[in-house]
Structure formats: structure tokens, C-alpha cells
Amino acid sequence: MNLFINIDIYMNSISEKEKKLFEALDKLKNLEEIKPDKILELEDLTNQKNQLEIEKSEIVEKYNLLKQENDNLKQKFDDFKKRDIEERKKEDKFSEKIDELNQETDNLMEEIDKWQM
């Protein structure tokens, strides 16, 4: 769970950076005169944006894999619980049968004792 929180925080950070980059790019595009150093800055921002998009896609992929693994583990756990419940039912039924046999044995012993007297 902690990993998911860290991923969410990291993804929010990336989203915020991406938003700021888009805002900066919009401001630069609106300038009538773009100075050469601004062009370089714009290229740097574009490169940063591209890098953030790559990181974001990697994190999303990892998150999806973790989510899938979590779903698989939940399913396995549910299956295990079902098997456990079934086993307990079988044990209870077996105990009931043993109790019935013990009762029948007691009854037979009483009958034998009566006949021996």
C-alpha cells in the first residue's frame, strides 16, 4: 500500500511539473519576438517534458503491473479462503460421523451388556 502512495505522490509531482512546463510553453508561444536564448530554453523545456512523459509512462506501466499482481494475489487469497471453508465443513461432517458412530457403539455396548446379564 505504501508503494502505491509513493507512486501516487510521484505521479502527482510529474503531473504538476508537466502542467508547469505546458504553461511555460504557452507563455513562450505567445511572445511576439522570441530571442535565441528563449528558443534554447524552449527546447530545454520540451526535452524536460519529453523526459517526464517517458518517466510517467514507465510509472504507469509499473503501477498497472502492481495492480494486476495485487488482483492475482487477492484472487488466490479468496480461493484459499474458499478451500479452507470447505475443509472445515468436511472436518465438521467427519466429526459428526464419528460422534454418530460413537453413539451407535455405546448403544450396541449397552445392548450387549443387557444380553450378558
ZINOR-V652610 format. One record per residue. SS is DSSP state (h for helix, s for strand, l for the rest). OMEGA is omega in radians with two decimals (NA if undefined). Layout:
ss->SS omega->OMEGA
ss->SS omega->OMEGA
This chain:
ss->l omega->3.14
ss->h omega->3.12
ss->h omega->3.13
ss->h omega->3.13
ss->h omega->3.13
ss->h omega->3.13
ss->h omega->3.14
ss->h omega->3.12
ss->h omega->-3.13
ss->h omega->3.14
ss->h omega->3.08
ss->h omega->3.11
ss->h omega->3.12
ss->h omega->3.14
ss->h omega->3.12
ss->h omega->3.11
ss->h omega->3.14
ss->h omega->3.13
ss->h omega->3.13
ss->h omega->3.11
ss->h omega->3.10
ss->h omega->3.12
ss->h omega->3.13
ss->h omega->3.12
ss->h omega->3.11
ss->h omega->3.12
ss->h omega->-3.14
ss->h omega->-3.14
ss->h omega->-3.10
ss->h omega->3.12
ss->l omega->3.13
ss->l omega->3.12
ss->l omega->3.09
ss->l omega->3.14
ss->l omega->-3.12
ss->h omega->3.13
ss->h omega->3.08
ss->h omega->3.09
ss->h omega->3.10
ss->h omega->3.12
ss->h omega->3.11
ss->h omega->3.10
ss->h omega->3.10
ss->h omega->3.12
ss->h omega->3.11
ss->h omega->3.10
ss->h omega->3.10
ss->h omega->3.12
ss->h omega->3.14
ss->h omega->3.11
ss->h omega->3.11
ss->h omega->3.10
ss->h omega->3.09
ss->h omega->3.13
ss->h omega->3.14
ss->h omega->-3.13
ss->h omega->3.10
ss->h omega->3.14
ss->h omega->3.11
ss->h omega->3.12
ss->h omega->3.11
ss->h omega->3.12
ss->h omega->3.14
ss->h omega->3.09
ss->h omega->3.11
ss->h omega->3.12
ss->h omega->3.12
ss->h omega->3.12
ss->h omega->3.10
ss->h omega->3.10
ss->h omega->3.12
ss->h omega->3.13
ss->h omega->3.08
ss->h omega->3.14
ss->h omega->3.10
ss->h omega->3.12
ss->h omega->3.11
ss->h omega->3.10
ss->h omega->3.12
ss->h omega->3.11
ss->h omega->3.13
ss->h omega->3.12
ss->h omega->3.13
ss->h omega->3.12
ss->h omega->3.12
ss->h omega->3.12
ss->h omega->3.11
ss->h omega->3.09
ss->h omega->3.11
ss->h omega->3.12
ss->h omega->3.12
ss->h omega->3.13
ss->h omega->3.11
ss->h omega->3.11
ss->h omega->3.09
ss->h omega->3.13
ss->h omega->3.12
ss->h omega->3.11
ss->h omega->3.10
ss->h omega->3.12
ss->h omega->3.09
ss->h omega->3.11
ss->h omega->3.12
ss->h omega->3.10
ss->h omega->3.10
ss->h omega->3.11
ss->h omega->3.13
ss->h omega->3.11
ss->h omega->3.10
ss->h omega->3.12
ss->h omega->3.13
ss->h omega->3.12
ss->h omega->3.11
ss->h omega->-3.10
ss->h omega->-3.13
ss->h omega->-3.12
ss->l omega->NA
